[in-house]
């Protein structure tokens, strides 16, 4: 990893996560999956094409609507992309 790259951890409460999703036009369905606010049957997908639940959500990549899971593999891939 580049020495100039820095990853920080920020933790949000559930209510703050909902507010952030709202800013992106997203919501959470009855099963806990992130969905399009105007079409709750359309679940949001990660860059790998996986549906993502609110408790798995780590954030959105800068300049995109690429939702990232908080598992180790997804975060390593994100770090590599940011190098």
TORKOL-4160 file (C-alpha; in steps of 0.2 Angstrom, whole numbers, padded with zeros to 4 digits, m for minus):
83
<pt num="1" X="0000" Y="0000" Z="0000"/>
<pt num="2" X="0006" Y="0017" Z="m0004"/>
<pt num="3" X="0012" Y="0027" Z="0011"/>
<pt num="4" X="0001" Y="0042" Z="0006"/>
<pt num="5" X="m0015" Y="0032" Z="0007"/>
<pt num="6" X="m0024" Y="0033" Z="0023"/>
<pt num="7" X="m0040" Y="0023" Z="0027"/>
<pt num="8" X="m0050" Y="0029" Z="0042"/>
<pt num="9" X="m0064" Y="0021" Z="0051"/>
<pt num="10" X="m0080" Y="0030" Z="0055"/>
<pt num="11" X="m0094" Y="0022" Z="0064"/>
<pt num="12" X="m0112" Y="0027" Z="0061"/>
<pt num="13" X="m0128" Y="0023" Z="0072"/>
<pt num="14" X="m0142" Y="0014" Z="0063"/>
<pt num="15" X="m0152" Y="0030" Z="0062"/>
<pt num="16" X="m0137" Y="0040" Z="0054"/>
<pt num="17" X="m0135" Y="0026" Z="0041"/>
<pt num="18" X="m0153" Y="0028" Z="0036"/>
<pt num="19" X="m0151" Y="0046" Z="0034"/>
<pt num="20" X="m0135" Y="0044" Z="0023"/>
<pt num="21" X="m0144" Y="0031" Z="0013"/>
<pt num="22" X="m0159" Y="0044" Z="0011"/>
<pt num="23" X="m0146" Y="0056" Z="0004"/>
<pt num="24" X="m0142" Y="0044" Z="m0010"/>
<pt num="25" X="m0160" Y="0040" Z="m0014"/>
<pt num="26" X="m0160" Y="0023" Z="m0005"/>
<pt num="27" X="m0170" Y="0015" Z="0009"/>
<pt num="28" X="m0170" Y="m0002" Z="0018"/>
<pt num="29" X="m0183" Y="m0016" Z="0015"/>
<pt num="30" X="m0192" Y="m0027" Z="0027"/>
<pt num="31" X="m0178" Y="m0040" Z="0026"/>
<pt num="32" X="m0164" Y="m0027" Z="0029"/>
<pt num="33" X="m0158" Y="m0025" Z="0012"/>
<pt num="34" X="m0153" Y="m0008" Z="0004"/>
<pt num="35" X="m0165" Y="m0004" Z="m0010"/>
<pt num="36" X="m0169" Y="0010" Z="m0021"/>
<pt num="37" X="m0181" Y="0022" Z="m0012"/>
<pt num="38" X="m0193" Y="0025" Z="m0027"/>
<pt num="39" X="m0193" Y="0006" Z="m0031"/>
<pt num="40" X="m0191" Y="m0005" Z="m0015"/>
<pt num="41" X="m0191" Y="m0021" Z="m0025"/>
<pt num="42" X="m0175" Y="m0016" Z="m0033"/>
<pt num="43" X="m0161" Y="m0020" Z="m0021"/>
<pt num="44" X="m0144" Y="m0011" Z="m0022"/>
<pt num="45" X="m0129" Y="m0021" Z="m0028"/>
<pt num="46" X="m0111" Y="m0021" Z="m0024"/>
<pt num="47" X="m0098" Y="m0019" Z="m0038"/>
<pt num="48" X="m0098" Y="m0038" Z="m0038"/>
<pt num="49" X="m0116" Y="m0039" Z="m0040"/>
<pt num="50" X="m0121" Y="m0044" Z="m0023"/>
<pt num="51" X="m0136" Y="m0038" Z="m0013"/>
<pt num="52" X="m0131" Y="m0029" Z="0002"/>
<pt num="53" X="m0139" Y="m0028" Z="0019"/>
<pt num="54" X="m0138" Y="m0013" Z="0030"/>
<pt num="55" X="m0128" Y="m0022" Z="0043"/>
<pt num="56" X="m0115" Y="m0027" Z="0030"/>
<pt num="57" X="m0114" Y="m0009" Z="0023"/>
<pt num="58" X="m0097" Y="0000" Z="0025"/>
<pt num="59" X="m0100" Y="0015" Z="0014"/>
<pt num="60" X="m0101" Y="0022" Z="m0004"/>
<pt num="61" X="m0085" Y="0025" Z="m0014"/>
<pt num="62" X="m0081" Y="0043" Z="m0017"/>
<pt num="63" X="m0088" Y="0049" Z="m0034"/>
<pt num="64" X="m0099" Y="0034" Z="m0036"/>
<pt num="65" X="m0114" Y="0024" Z="m0030"/>
<pt num="66" X="m0103" Y="0009" Z="m0028"/>
<pt num="67" X="m0109" Y="0002" Z="m0011"/>
<pt num="68" X="m0096" Y="m0007" Z="m0002"/>
<pt num="69" X="m0098" Y="m0021" Z="0011"/>
<pt num="70" X="m0088" Y="m0021" Z="0027"/>
<pt num="71" X="m0081" Y="m0038" Z="0026"/>
<pt num="72" X="m0062" Y="m0039" Z="0025"/>
<pt num="73" X="m0061" Y="m0045" Z="0007"/>
<pt num="74" X="m0071" Y="m0030" Z="0001"/>
<pt num="75" X="m0061" Y="m0018" Z="0011"/>
<pt num="76" X="m0045" Y="m0024" Z="0004"/>
<pt num="77" X="m0051" Y="m0023" Z="m0014"/>
<pt num="78" X="m0057" Y="m0005" Z="m0010"/>
<pt num="79" X="m0039" Y="m0001" Z="m0003"/>
<pt num="80" X="m0031" Y="m0008" Z="m0018"/>
<pt num="81" X="m0042" Y="0003" Z="m0029"/>
<pt num="82" X="m0038" Y="0019" Z="m0019"/>
<pt num="83" X="m0019" Y="0016" Z="m0021"/>
